[in-house]
Amino acid sequence: MQRIGAIFQPGFPPERLRPTVEAAEEAGVPELWLWEDCFQQSAFGTAAAALAWTERLKVGIGVAPMPLRNVAVTAMEIASIARLFPDRLLPGVGHGVQRWMGQTGTRVASPLTLMREYVPALRQLLAGEEVTTSGRYVTLDGVRLDWPPAALPLVYAAGEGPKTLRLTGETADGTVLSAGASVERVAEAVSMIADGRAAAGRDGRNELVVYVVAGFGGREARERVNGDLARWNLPVDAGLAAVGDASEVAEAAERYFAAGADVVVLQSTSDEPDLEGFMRDVGEVSRQLAPVQV
């Protein structure tokens, strides 16, 4: 099912989360995604709060860095929230920004090896299995959760390069592409992820979540979006963002759906002056695409 979502960036102060979340719920936004950047907000703490303040909204963690947490701790966090709020948590993990991992003393020599060990162990723990494994980075001795999720959530993993994208197909249930991916890049990612699943002998396909920078409005919105793209060293005229009214943003989202995305998550600019208004606009985009989301 193709869906629209929105993002609350951790660069905004935590006290702005509640009004933003409540605006998203009221506007009919299907999903609100969070992530964990060092040294800003805890993904699991904010996800639990957002779920407690709402009744319908699904909350994604896209993503929390694997090196910062033992996999058993991550499984406990996810399981606790998933039992408190069944079928509303969408958990994801990723490599983490290597500079930040270095600052915290958790940087690993091989992020790919960590993902290869971490994601399968996490999925096994969440499934209620007893896990014993001794890898380069993940070591567990007869670990089983006492309170695994009653409804097993999909586990997402973030990827950018070809090797990581294929590995998400091998190990995860879904893949998260961060902002800055073109429509063409999404199509390429779909193929790489599928190759990874096939190599691992897995049926089905990964659900693909794509972040797209968005601005609602005219010239000022375009300037904010271009400013964010420039800060990330991305071209400003390469179709990497969605700007305009709800109809124009919906058209941009449809292009990503056509390329193979399952979830298009609209990301406000880092200086968005009206987060609640942004959520209302995302809700309108979701309504316009409702025939797609059935």
Buried (B, 14 or more C-beta within 10 A) or exposed (E): EBBBBBBBBBEBEBEEBBEBBBBBBBBBBBBBBBBBBBEBBBBBBBBBBBBEBBEEBBBBBBBBBBBBBBBBEBBBBBBBBBBEBEEBBBBBBBBBEEEBBEEEEBBBEEBBBBBBBBBBBBBBBBBBBEBEBEBEBBBBEEBBBEEBBEEBBBBBBBBBEBEBBBBBBBBBBBBBBBBBBBBEBBBBBBEBBBBBBEEEEBEEBBBBBBBBBBBBBEEEBBBBBBBBBEEEEBEBEEEBBBBBBBEBBBBBBBBBBEBBBBBBBBBBBBEBEEBBBBBBBBBBBBBBBEEBBE
